[in-house]
């Protein structure tokens, strides 16, 4: 169990580190005299916060980036546009999420999911670029999608008649799949964490998803 005062210290650390984000160096980090957050046992191990100096020294164990992408096809009853949902986890911790109505009407669930995957890919690439400032190099970042047709479209560089109407800007995901920057993987809908950001859910599933995302302690 975390000490509440440790959470306050964590916020103070983040505030201090944000001053040096454009030029992160060990010397600046040392001059900041950053405290080490600790849990209620006085132990700093396994605390869910990787210190600034650890990043500089290349300590990246358990620091993998994963993403979940989902879409609610024709969810809006007024204009029939879908909703894009996505979440991004760094070291198993939720760091970014999105929930936004799509700009155009999709003609199939595959198209809606493909558009959502493209938006999720853009955020993943931005996060990867931020991590490169700390010498953390990531490739083949997994994006989990629950639509096999959308995954097939992203993995196929050939433009078919059924996909030519999709806006060109969403097809950039194909290049990053071919370059090995990201990988699309199938995940069953019941394990799709991004489902939370696309539509209203019943209480049981809602609580299950926010628990999986680390936003709810199931023991409380």
RAURMO-V311791 format. One line per field, one symbol per residue. phi: phi as a letter, one per 30 degrees, with the letter a starting at -180 (. if undefined). psi: psi as a letter, one per 30 degrees, with the letter a starting at -180 (. if undefined). A space follows every 10 residues. Layout:
phi = ???
psi = ???
This chain:
phi = .ddedddddd dddddddddc ddbdbddddd ddhddcdbdd dicddiddad dedddddidb dicdcbbbba bcdhdddcci ddcdbabbcc iicdbaabbb dddbddcadd dddddddddd dddddddddd dddciccbbh ddccbcbddd dddddcdddc ddcdddeedd dddddddddi dbbcbdbeed cdddedccad bddddedddd dddicbdddd
psi = kkkefeeeee eeeeeefffg efijleeeee ffhkljklaf ggkfkgkhjk leeeeeggjg khhkkllkkl kjkhekfegg klkkkllkkj ggkkfklkjk klflkkflee eeeeeeeeee eeeeeeeeee fffghjkklh kkkkkgjfee eeeefjfkjl fffffkkeff fffeefeefg elkkkkkkef gjffffgflk lleeeeeeef eefgfkjff.
